[in-house]
Amino acid sequence: MKLKICGMKYQDNIKHVATLQPDYLGFIFYEKSARNFDSESIPDIDEAIKKTGVFVDATLEFVIDKINKHNLQAVQLHGNESPEYCSTLKSEKVEIIKVFSVKDEFNFERLKPYEAVCDFFLFDTKGKHPGGNGYTFDWNLLSDYPSTKPFFLSGGIGLEEIEDIKQFTNSKASKYCYALDVNSKFEIEPGLKNIEALKAFKKNLSEVLDYKKEHVMNYNVNEKGYYGEFGGAFIPEMLYPNVEELRQNYLKVMAEPDFIKEFDQLLKDYVGRPSPLYFAKRLSEKYNTKIYLKREDLNHTGAHKINNTIGQILMAKRLGKHRIIAETGAGQHGVATATVCALMGLECIVYMGEIDIARQAPNVARMKMLGAKVVPALSGSRTLKDATNEAIRDWINNPVDTHYIIGSAIGPHPYPDMVTRFQSVISEEIKWQLKEQTGNENPDYLVACIGGGSNAAGTYYHYLHEPEVGIIAVEAAGLGVDSGESAATSVLGKEGIIHGCKTLLMQTKDGQITEPYSISAGLDYPGVGPMHAHLAKTGRAEFMAITDDDAMNAGLELCKLEGIIPAIESSHALAIFEQRKFKPNDVVVVSLSGRGDKDLNNYIEYFKI
Ligand SMILES: *Cc1c(COP(=O)(O)O)cnc(C)c1O
């Protein structure tokens, strides 16, 4: 667990406390507080300590001024700040900690509107003044905590609470407890901290404070756009205004009640959500485990991709854009984009490599029928990467009226996070569907195939911080990982920059991107989204590679056993049951990302049907 020491006021005392290496130091900017920080500047302290500004219903101008003046890395909001207020501050690249005061009970419904716009919650004791009251509340109330968002525990924590804290950390209520926040119980006078008492506290709790540091890993994007060391926004300067406009607005827009309503409505009435969670009985019998299929194949247009394009077209409209561009390889994302543009009556231009246009005639025809203009990319290898270059060139030339819809959890920040959030409806549904069917919202394993990683990110999202839920990511091995014809990025890839983000990608010794290969067009991508690079690096997810042959056979098997023709991408996820044993009582949820209609020719050729 992390430690935050709050209510710092005096220069020498600040320097002294900083030598104890807390994770956060809090400075209160609130005139009515006895600990109001009114010095001109904060002394130089170790950069690893996050300087946190504490505010109570301050104006945004005031908060932003303090962020810039004191180079704050986090803000803690103690008043009645709205979700919109929080999301505006989020674009200042600071962590947002929203405070809720607890007395004898707490209505957890209050947290919901803040889920998307805060990094942490902080639970404090309700008292006369905001914060610093010196009393604890009944921490057992937190055993009903319905969220997976990490929180700070605050309110009256002192040396006498050490035993209680130890007990608390062994209880269910502490599962998402990220940090302890201390203040008035360690003071000689308001704002002046007692160094010896703090030292004793740290020493007595060293096990608790160090132990969870490793365990509460953050698998979500941080305020700078990174997942661990991966992510970021590596873009040409000419593209900066476009990406920056999106970064500043995406969370704010996504938190607007109007936006949420329209998004949910379209997912329901147009896409056909919720997609069923289907217990595959015969498949389960064959592999002697419990297999559930999340049926994204039943969505309108036949795959999960529409969840993202619906979200992004609504975003584009809110940002006043009336021209949409996209890149596509196999054409699936092009079709999903053309579909939503038709739905909204917006102009749609899809860039596609000349070679891909020839290979994917049915999807090209679909896009044209839906009113999109398909522009061939004639440079380079005339495939996906060249189409992406053309799309970026277009965006640079049309910064004001155009939105670029990226089709997977890749690209410069904020794209991976935005796409992931739109796709997270998948795991949101799995949670209640599984609870309904099995009585437990957590499966033992989640399985998804990975191209760029959007169906996987959506399938994992609400389970990332549930350590007992195993995560399995399935990549395309093509003709074999060592064959030279593969797309298994987590094995073959090295750190590098592709499509504006730092991630794992397949490259030559001099850093040129190598052409990937897979029988499945959707997995034929040389990189992997930055979230997945982080999941691979930290070991949170188990990565498996499946060959063309194994995937094709698993696809045919699903046809015969369950009467479902899967997309070849999804067949890769299904193929793991031949390679990896599960226990009879394990609940394994597989993302069936798409249907196989588009792959019929491939199946026909392969099986000589
Ligand atoms: C595009 C596609 C994929 C791969 O894309 P991700 O972003 O990795 O999800 C997987 N399955 C289907 C059916 C697809 O169309």
The ligand as a MOL file (V3000), in Angstrom:
LIG
                    3D

  0  0  0     0  0            999 V3000
M  V30 BEGIN CTAB
M  V30 COUNTS 15 15 0 0 0
M  V30 BEGIN ATOM
M  V30 1 C -10.6060 -6.9820 -36.3670 0
M  V30 2 C -10.9400 -8.2190 -35.7050 0
M  V30 3 C -10.1520 -8.7800 -34.6750 0
M  V30 4 C -8.8500 -8.1910 -34.2360 0
M  V30 5 O -8.9070 -6.8910 -33.7650 0
M  V30 6 P -8.7270 -6.5300 -32.2200 0
M  V30 7 O -8.6270 -5.0520 -32.2180 0
M  V30 8 O -7.4890 -7.1910 -31.7460 0
M  V30 9 O -9.9120 -7.0190 -31.5120 0
M  V30 10 C -10.5820 -9.9210 -34.0440 0
M  V30 11 N -11.7280 -10.5330 -34.4100 0
M  V30 12 C -12.5120 -10.0440 -35.3930 0
M  V30 13 C -13.7610 -10.7730 -35.7500 0
M  V30 14 C -12.1530 -8.8820 -36.0810 0
M  V30 15 O -12.9380 -8.4170 -37.0530 0
M  V30 END ATOM
M  V30 BEGIN BOND
M  V30 1 1 1 2
M  V30 2 1 2 3
M  V30 3 2 2 14
M  V30 4 1 3 4
M  V30 5 2 3 10
M  V30 6 1 4 5
M  V30 7 1 5 6
M  V30 8 2 6 7
M  V30 9 1 6 8
M  V30 10 1 6 9
M  V30 11 1 10 11
M  V30 12 2 11 12
M  V30 13 1 12 13
M  V30 14 1 12 14
M  V30 15 1 14 15
M  V30 END BOND
M  V30 END CTAB
M  END
